[in-house]
Amino acid sequence: MKQQIIQIKAADLLDRVHSLHDEGCRLVQICCTRVPEGYELTYTFDRAYNMYHLRLTVGETTPVISITSLYWPAFIYENEMRDLFGVQIRHIADEVDYGGSFYRLAKKTPWRALPPQHKAPPKPAAKPAAPAPQAANTTEKTEGGEQHG
């Protein structure tokens, strides 16, 4: 199995997906991750155990063209990215464009905001060393029945 991560620009997405479609690749998944620059999108395709990951980073207001014209099931991922992250997906097929209501959410685009930066927890104050335990006078029996003390 071979994997390739191919960095592309948003403007090149449809052309690259079209090429993979013509080569007989199947769509495996589309993943969206929030990054400081906006969103990192990864489109994964497979053919003969070779994985091709088209990866692009887009700003919050950068539109991304839909790939439903080539891969119909992409509508699920694209609606999800729109609803949960606020990614602007353009030209999802009319029959499956949920217009921001694919999920029933308590809060619109809950993953749009950047997560808070996690800081390392403060180190606890150094505790004074505990006094060394004093040796106790004990007698132990070993397997052979001998006593040591």
VEXDREN-804750 format. One record per residue: z, y, x of N, C-alpha, C in turn; residue in one letter. Coordinates in pm, whole numbers, plus 50000, padded with zeros to 5 digits. Each point is the difference from the previous one (the first is absolute). Layout:
! residues N
ZYXZYXZYXa/...
***
This chain:
! residues 149
500004988250085500005011849915500005012450089m/499145009049969499875012450076500305011749907k/500705010150052500305011949921499525012250074q/499435009349928499555012750056500535011449915q/500615009950065500385012249931498975010550041i/499315005349901498915009550024500405013449942i/500255009850088500355013549956498745007049952q/500075005649879498865007149944500455013149939i/499045008349963500285012449928499754997649851k/500665007949917499854998449855498555001049957a/499245008850063498605002049964499154987650027a/500454991150091499244988050036500414987649922d/501015001249914500554988349932498964992249922l/499295006449911499064992849913498894993350080l/499475006650103498964993950084500524987650072d/501235000750055500564988650072500284988449904r/500525003349882500284989549900498694993749953v/498985008149983498684994949959499474990150103h/500165003250129499554990950105500754986649995s/501325000849982500794987749992499624991849876l/499735006949890499564993349877498684992750024h/499055006750064498694994050029500114988150095d/501034999950085500224988850092500714988249933e/500375001649872500634989149927501524999750010g/500615011050039501465000550010500625001349861c/501204994849987500745001549875501145010050023r/500355007249895501125009250006501304992049992l/500915002350094501284993050002501095008849940v/500095012450046501025009149951499695014250044q/500665009549933500005014050042501455004250004i/500415005850110501405003850019500095015050026c/501005006249943500255014350020501405001650057c/500105008150104501285002950063500125015050018t/501185005349973500265014350017500265002750148r/499305009650057500195004250138500105015250002v/500535005850107500155014750003498695007649976p/498874994750040498715006849982499474998949857e/500594991349920499534997749863500174985449965g/498854992749998500034985849964499144992150097y/500494988250036499214990750078499544989249904e/498704998449987499414989949911499394989050086l/500254987649962499424988750070499294991249898t/498714998350020499164991549915499724987450081y/500434988549950499854987550074498944991349934t/499104994850084498914991349956500014987450086f/499434989249945499984987250069498644993449985d/499584993650107498824991449995500164989650110r/499974987449962500084988850094501225001250092a/501155003249942501275001250072500025011550101y/499135009449982500025012350079500465011249908n/501055006950042500575010849919499575013550058m/499515008549912499575013450038500875010049923y/500735008250071500885009849939499425013950025h/499455006049896499525013850011501225008949978l/500325008450097501215008349990499625014650012r/500525008049906499755014350004501265007449961l/500155011950053501115008649965499435012149930t/500565003249884499515011449923501175009349966v/499685012649986501015009849960500334998349853g/501065006849956500444998749861498955004249899e/499155009550037498995004949905498604995050031t/499854991350098498694994750037499574989449901t/498885001949931499544989749906499434987850074p/500184988449940499484987550053499084994149894v/498824995750039499034994549906500414985849961i/499844996649875500304986649951498994989950052s/500464987650017499084989350040499764990249885i/500375003949876499814990949887498544996949973t/499105008550045498574997149980499584987950081s/500744996850108499684988550084500974988349978l/501255003249978501044990049979500785003849875y/499644994049888500605003349872501524999150001w/500624989550059501474999049998500735011350075p/499285008150075500645011050072500655009949904a/499614999949872500565009649905501534998749992f/500524988050020501454998049992500695007750113i/499524998150122500595006850116499825015249989y/498835004149958499715014449994500855007049895e/500164994149883500885005849899501455000250048n/500394989550069501364999350054500245011250103e/499065002150091500145010650100500105013649933m/499245002049895500035012849927501355001849931r/500454989749928501255001149923501245001050087d/500084991950104501234999350080500065010350112l/498845003250059500005009150115499365013649970f/499145000649902499295012349973498705001450079g/499504989050056498735000450074498895003449901v/499125009150040498915004349913498804990850017q/499904990249912498894990650002498935005249906i/498795001550051498895005449921499054988949957r/499535000949876498924991649946500384985449981h/501254997549957500334986449958499164997349876i/499504988049984499164996649884500725004149872a/499265006549908500595005549876500804989749921d/499534987849995500664989749919501404996650050e/500265002750128501284996150060500725011650069v/499615012249969500695011750055501125003649903d/501234997250037501145002449913500495014450007y/499375008450080500305014250003501455003550027g/500674992150083501385003150034501024993249910g/499564990849914500964993149911499874984850009s/499684995050116499904985550021501384993749987f/501015006850054501394995649990500785009549911y/501014994749933500955008549928501135002950098r/500095012450040500975003850102500995010349948l/501234999050046501025010049964499705013350069a/499414999250119499675012050078498554998950046k/499235010449979498604999950040499894999550152k/499084992050049499754997850144501294999250080t/500824989649976501314999150066499964998950152p/498904995450056499944998250145499205011050069w/499765011049929499235010950059500795007150110r/501275002449976500835007150098500254991250122a/500115006550113500344992750122501434994949990l/500234987850046501384995249999500835008150098p/501315001249976500825007550094499994993350137p/500065008250101500014994750136501354993450025q/499974987950046501244992850027500465003350141h/501245004250009500595002850130500894988350036k/500154997950129500894989450044501415003549957a/500754990249950501375003049958500815004650121p/500985009049976500805004650113500794988550060p/500165000850130500764989550068501485002349972k/500724989249973501435001849974500705004650126p/501105007449982500775004750113500534988050077a/500055001450130500484988950083501454997249969a/500304987549978501364995849972500674996450132k/501285002850012500694996050123499984984750010p/499884995350120499954985650021501324993849959a/499914988949931501204992849959500614993150121a/501314999050006500604993150115499554985550001p/499854994750122499574986150016501074990849944a/499604989649928501014990849946500704992750113p/501274997649979500764992750102499794985249978q/499954992950110499784985649993501194993449933a/499724991349908501064992649933500234987050073a/501174995049998500324987350064499744989049899n/498834994050009499654989549905499654987350074t/500064989349931499644987150055498904994249914t/498914995950063498884994249926499814985750042e/499564991849908499664986250032498484999550012k/499534993450103498564998050015499654986449943t/498724996950001499544987549943500664987850064e/500245000850127500584988650073501504998849977g/500595009049921501404999049971500875007350102g/499405006050102500775007250100500455013349943e/501085005050051500515013049957499815009950111q/499525012149961499825010950094500815011649946h/500605007650086500755011149947500185011250095g/
***
